[in-house]
């Protein structure tokens, strides 16, 4: 829910690269949620999607959750 809101409010100020990256992250988050709902035991699919998400880089700081020990992030 946060990606669409973020893109709507910050889209104009983002570079084309950031907008493309965040849009791809939004798409991947939707696919991850769908994979969990449709086949929660298909851990390979979820892991593959999570790797694709990580390859996109960090999400916008405004929607990243707390970071434990300065490592990783949690999409809120």
N, C-alpha and C positions, 0 to 999 in steps of 0.2 A: 504494500500500500504506500510505502514511503517513496519509492522511485518515481511513480507518476507525479506525485505532489512536488517532489524535489525538482524534477525536470520542468514542470509547469512554472514553478516560481523562479528557478535559476537558469532555465534554458537559454535565455537571451545573453546572459553573461558568460556562458561556457564557450570554450573553444570548440571547434568542430570535432577535434580529437576526443575531448572530454565528453561531449554530447553523444558521440558514437559509442564510446566505451561504456557510459552509463546506461545507454539504451540497450546495449548488448547484455549488460549485467541484469537489467530489469527482465529481459527475455529469459535469461538463464535461471533467475530466481523463480520465475513462473514455471519453467520446466521442472525444476527441482521439486517445487511444491506439488505439481501434477504427478511426478514420479512417485512421491511419497503416498499420495492419495490412491493412485491406481495400482501400484505394486510395491508396497512398503518393504517387501522382502528382497526386491531387486537392488541389492546394495551396489552391484557393479554399475548399473545405470546412474544411480545417485552419485557414486564416487567419480564417474566420468564427468558428469555435469559439474560437480564441485571443482574438479581440476580445471575445467574450462572457465569457471567463474574466477578461480585464483589467477589464471593466465591473463585475465582482463585487468589485473591490478586491483588496488584497494577501491572500495566504494567511496562515494563522497563522505567526507568527515562528518557532515551534518546528519547523516543517517546511519553511520557506523555506531554500533553499541560500544560499551566499555571494552577496553583492551586490557587483558590480564598480563601483568609483567611486561608490558610493552611489546608483546608478540601476538600476532594474529588479530582478528577482528570478528565481531558478531553483527550480522545484519539485524537491525531492530525492526 
